[in-house]
Amino acid sequence: MSNARFAVMVVFGLIIIALGLSAFTVNEREMAIKLQVGRVVETNYEPGLHWKIPGYQTVRKFPRRILTISDQPERIFTAERRALQVDFFVKWRIVNPVNFYTSTGGITEVANDRLTEIIRNAIVTEFGKRSVEEAISVERAELMQDMLATATDTATGLGVELVDVRVKQVEFPNDVKNAVYREMQEERARVAAELRAEGRESSEALRSGADRDRTIILADAYRDGQILRGEGDAQAAAIYTKAYNRDAEFYQFYRSISAYKKSVGNAGDILVLDPNNEFFRYLNQSSGEQQ
């Protein structure tokens, strides 16, 4: 092989190497920035083939996909100074690669640490405004929205967007769990005692009212009965008087017959009297002949 041919092959090889070092690609799942002596000189690359000056310019690539932070549970305090163990996760993505590079050096782990601290501060702030009941039940959705809003402004300076912040689990720490359960039991017992007392009070009121109504009803019934009885006696006396005035002898006879019937009207009754007693006056006066 001649020296000229060898030189051509060397030059051609160097050209191939230079082209390989100068070319770089960006796919749909990436975003890239071009650095020149550590300073950003170009960004917003479209997917495809691009060029750089080898050794003088470098390219940094960052993922476009949504990233997740799932940190260890945090111990925080509510408005009534009640300790809670809060487990959360964060969804985020890079939206400004230049700001992301200048603020974190383009290192995802650094961004995770800073975002975790931002979210932790937001959790402490928002939980500190609420009671335990509001934090775990009544205002759970509103709480997460406020956490996201609180952390978003700070995260924007990192060149990232917070997509979502979610509280996965809220528990009482082990050192306060028993005390909290004991307080809950005491509170439930107090409420139950109040309800029982209110029930007894209502029962006594109903019973007293029923007894009062019963007494009134019986008194009214007795009064009405006495009135009716008096009216009946008056009517009977009037009838008796009218009958007596019409035929006194017959009235006396009827009364005597009624007395006989009442005194000896049952089987086995025995009545011992003098035959000449006035009681048998009508019987002694009666006489009959057998036909």
Stockholm file with secondary structure:
# STOCKHOLM 1.0

chainA/1-291         MSNARFAVMVVFGLIIIALGLSAFTVNEREMAIKLQVGRVVETNYEPGLHWKIPGYQTVRKFPRRILTISDQPERIFTAERRALQVDFFVKWRIVNPVNFYTSTGGITEVANDRLTEIIRNAIVTEFGKRSVEEAISVERAELMQDMLATATDTATGLGVELVDVRVKQVEFPNDVKNAVYREMQEERARVAAELRAEGRESSEALRSGADRDRTIILADAYRDGQILRGEGDAQAAAIYTKAYNRDAEFYQFYRSISAYKKSVGNAGDILVLDPNNEFFRYLNQSSGEQQ
#=GR chainA/1-291 SS CCHHHHHHHHHHHHHHHHHHHHEEEECTTEEEEEEETTEEEECCCCSEEEECCTTTEEEEEEECSCEEEECCCEEEECTTCCEEEEEEEEEEEESCHHHHHHHHTTCHHHHHHHHHHHHHHHHHHHHTTSCHHIIIIITHHHHHHHHHHHHHHHHHTTTEEEEEEEEEEEECCHHHHHHHHHHHHHHHHHHHHHHHHHHHHHHHHHHHHHHHHHHHHHHHHHHHHHHHHHHHHHHHHHHHHHHHHHCHHHHHHHHHHHHHHHHSCSTTCCCCCCTTSGGGHHHHHCCCCCC
#=GC SS_cons         CCHHHHHHHHHHHHHHHHHHHHEEEECTTEEEEEEETTEEEECCCCSEEEECCTTTEEEEEEECSCEEEECCCEEEECTTCCEEEEEEEEEEEESCHHHHHHHHTTCHHHHHHHHHHHHHHHHHHHHTTSCHHIIIIITHHHHHHHHHHHHHHHHHTTTEEEEEEEEEEEECCHHHHHHHHHHHHHHHHHHHHHHHHHHHHHHHHHHHHHHHHHHHHHHHHHHHHHHHHHHHHHHHHHHHHHHHHHCHHHHHHHHHHHHHHHHSCSTTCCCCCCTTSGGGHHHHHCCCCCC
//
